[in-house]
Amino acid sequence: MLGALVGLITAGFVGLIVLMVVGMMFGLVFGIFGFAALLALKVVPLLLCGWLVVKLVRRAERPRELPRYGGGLSTADRNWLDT
């Protein structure tokens, strides 16, 4: 009778430890998925907006050619402007 009771208590502790390990694994997996969702939904759009702003600023800072019939300046016009 005492042996059965000790065996039952031991099985309960072993089962409790197994359930704790399984719960930790589920917690880690869902934690990783939650972190990935946080990155995908909050950080990535901010990075995309920043990248777009940098592209637009770089495009605005580029020197532009003066418009001419075909676009661009002739070499004679460039030489005249340089003098």
N, C-alpha and C positions, 0 to 999 in steps of 0.2 A: 504494500500500500504506500509506504513512504517512498519506495523506488519509483513508483508510477507518478507520484506527485512531483518528485525531483525531475523526472523526465519531462513532465508536462511543463514545468516552469522553465526548464532548459530550452525546450522547443519554442516556448513563447518568446524567450529572449532572442533566440536565433532568428525567429520570424520577424521580430521587431527590428533587429539589425538589418536583415535583408530588405525590409520595407523602407528603412531609413536610407540605405544605399540607392535603392530604386528611386526614391523621392529626390535624392540629391542629383541623380542623373537627369531626371525630368526637369528639375529646376535649372540645371546648367544648360540643357538644350534649349529650354524656353527662354532663358536669359540671353543666350547667344542670338537666338532669333529676334528677341526684343531689341537687342543692341543693333542688329543689322537693320531692323525696321526703323529704328531711330536715325541711323545714318542715311537710309534711303529716303526717308520722308522729311528730314529736317536739314541735314548737312549738305546733301547732294544738290538740292535746289539753290542753296546759298552759294555753293561753289560755282554752279552754272551761271548764276547772276553775276558773280564777280568776274568770271571768265568773259562773259558778254560785255561787261563794262570795259574791261581791259582792251578787248578787240575794238570796241567803238572809239575809245580814246586814242588808240594807236592809229586807227584809220583817220581820225580828225587831225592828228599831228603830222600826217604825211604831207610833204610838199606837193602842191597841185600845179599842173602845167596850165599855162594861160590858154584859154580856148582860141583856137584858130580853125580855119575851115576843116582841116583834117585832124586837128588836135596837135599839140606840141609846138615847140618853137623851131624855126629853122636855125642852122648854124650861124648865119649872118646876124639874125636877131639876137642870138645868145652872145655873140662877140660884141655886138653893139651895147647890150646890157652890161656886159662885164667891164666895159671901158668907162 
